[in-house]
Amino acid sequence: MISRIHPYADGNDLPASRDFYVEVFGLEVAMEDPVLCLRSPDNPTAQVIIPPRGAEHPPPRFGIDVGEPAAVDAAHAEAVRRGLRVVYPLTDEPWGVRRFFVEDPGGTVVNVLAHLR
């Protein structure tokens, strides 16, 4: 079950980006470490993620939250079975997500994740 899909914006100037999304669109800051996460106060699944430049290599263009850590494992197994390029290994991150990055057939890097409970 996909619980949200969120885009990644470039993080050249995090304070300016925070001000832009908060002041122009009314988003609220949901997280600032390790990445800036902004969300709609009316629909918290509507989010924009802004990692600092160079924080993630290769940088993903968007993330797919698959809801449960077991679903991350299943997606990873399917990506490997299909011979897709996993560009960031299956990892439990210290900020509470299980994730991996996979390159789609067009070369777009996707962060596949779920929150650890």
N, C-alpha and C positions, 0 to 999 in steps of 0.2 A: 504494500500500500504506500503510495507516494503521498507524503503529508505536505510537501511544499517544493517548489523549484525556485531558486533565487539566483539572480545574476550577480556577477562580480564586476565592479567598476575598478578602474585604475587608481592606485593610491599614491599619486605623486605628492599630494599635499593634504594629509588627513584632516587637519583642523579646517581648512577651507572646504573640503568635501563635506565634513560634518555640518558646518554652517550652511552650505548650499542646500543639502537635503532636508535639514531641519527648518530653515527659514523660508525656503521656496515652496516645499511640498508638505511641511508639517509633520515629517517623520520624527520618530523619537529614537534616541540612542538605546539600543538593547544590549550592546556589548562593545567594549573598546580594546580588549586584549584577549587573544592575540591579533584579532582583526576588528575593524570598525563594522558593526552591524547596526543598520537602521531599519526600523519597521514602522508600519502604519499603526497608529493608536487604535484605529477602528477594525483593522484586520491584521493581527500580528503575524500571520503567515506571509503577508506581502512585505518582502524584505529586499534590501540591497546590502551586499557584503563588499567591503573595501579593505583588502589587505595592504599593508605597507609595501612599497616597491621592493621586490626581491625576497619577500617573506616566504613565498611558495614557488618552488621551481620544479617543473614548469607551472606557470600560473593557470589555474582553471578559469574558464569563461563563465561557467555557472555550476551550481550545485543541485543535486537531487537528493532530498531527504527521503529515504525509503522507509522510515518509521521505526524500524527495529534493527538492532545489531545483527540478528540472524539473517535479515534481508540483505544487509551489506555483504555478509559472507556468501549468500546465494548469488548475488549479482557479480561478485568477484569470481566465484567459481564458473559462472556462465561466460564472463568476459575471457577468462583463461581458456576455457573449453573452446571458445570461438577463435582463439589465437589473437585476440585484440591486445594492443600494447598497453600494459599497466605501467604508468609513468611515475606513480608514487605508491609504495606498497601498502597492503592492508595493515592499518595501524590503529591502536587505541591511543588517542591523544590525551595529554594531561588536562585539557579543558573540557573533557567529557564527551567526546564523539569518537565513534569508530568510523574509519573512512579509508578510501583509496581513490586514486585518480586514474581514469582510463581515457584513452584517446579514441574518439568515435571514428567511423570510417572516413570522415572528411577532415580529420586532424584536429578537431576541437577537443580540448582537455576538459573532462567532466569530473567534478568532485562528487563521489557517491558516499553518502554518510547517513548515520543515525546517531541519536543521542544515547549514551550509555545510561542505564538507569540504576 
